[in-house]
Amino acid sequence: MRKSQSQVDFIHKNAIALKEARETVYWLRLLAATAIIPPEKLVSLQAEAEELTRIIGAIVVNSKNSVFAFFLLTFSLYIC
């Protein structure tokens, strides 16, 4: 069995998930602001969506840093 995805693909997929999580936070805030759904019913959903956004964001940032460090190391070895 082959590795299912590259590191770059992993970052790309998580970046899409981050975009979706941010959009979910936006819509939950909009629902709360318009009182379509009572704001007290949305508090836990908003907290969870914001936490997921932070977690996915950290995954994307750390993965990008990892890939960047790998390329720097590879490039420096190539030059020497």
C-alpha positions in Angstrom: 0.0 0.0 0.0 1.3 3.4 -1.0 1.3 6.6 1.1 -2.0 8.2 0.5 -0.8 11.8 0.1 2.1 14.1 0.0 2.9 16.7 2.6 1.9 19.4 0.2 -1.4 17.7 -0.5 -2.0 17.3 3.3 -1.4 21.1 3.7 -3.8 21.9 0.9 -6.6 19.7 2.2 -6.2 21.2 5.7 -6.2 24.7 4.3 -9.6 23.9 2.7 -10.8 22.6 6.0 -9.6 25.8 7.7 -11.5 27.9 5.2 -14.7 25.8 5.8 -14.2 26.1 9.6 -13.9 29.9 9.3 -17.0 30.1 7.2 -18.9 28.0 9.8 -17.8 30.5 12.5 -19.1 33.3 10.3 -22.5 31.8 9.8 -22.9 30.9 13.4 -22.1 34.5 14.4 -24.6 35.7 11.8 -27.3 33.4 13.1 -26.6 34.7 16.6 -26.7 38.3 15.6 -29.9 38.0 13.7 -31.6 36.0 16.5 -32.9 33.5 13.9 -31.8 30.9 16.5 -31.6 32.0 20.1 -27.9 33.0 20.8 -27.7 30.9 24.0 -28.3 27.8 21.9 -25.4 28.7 19.6 -22.8 29.3 22.4 -21.4 25.8 22.5 -21.5 25.4 18.7 -19.6 28.7 18.3 -17.0 27.7 20.9 -16.4 24.3 19.3 -16.2 25.9 15.8 -13.7 28.5 17.0 -11.6 25.8 18.7 -11.6 23.6 15.6 -10.5 26.7 13.6 -7.6 27.2 15.9 -6.6 23.5 15.8 -6.7 23.3 12.0 -4.9 26.6 11.7 -2.1 25.4 13.9 -1.9 22.2 11.8 -1.6 24.2 8.6 1.1 26.6 10.0 3.2 23.8 11.5 3.0 21.8 8.4 4.0 24.7 6.2 6.9 25.4 8.5 8.0 21.8 8.3 7.9 21.7 4.5 9.7 25.1 4.3 12.5 23.8 6.7 12.8 20.6 4.6 13.3 22.7 1.4 15.8 25.0 3.1 17.8 22.0 4.3 17.6 20.3 0.9 18.6 23.5 -0.9 21.6 24.2 1.5 22.8 20.6 0.9 22.5 21.0 -2.8 24.6 24.3 -2.8 27.4 22.8 -0.7 
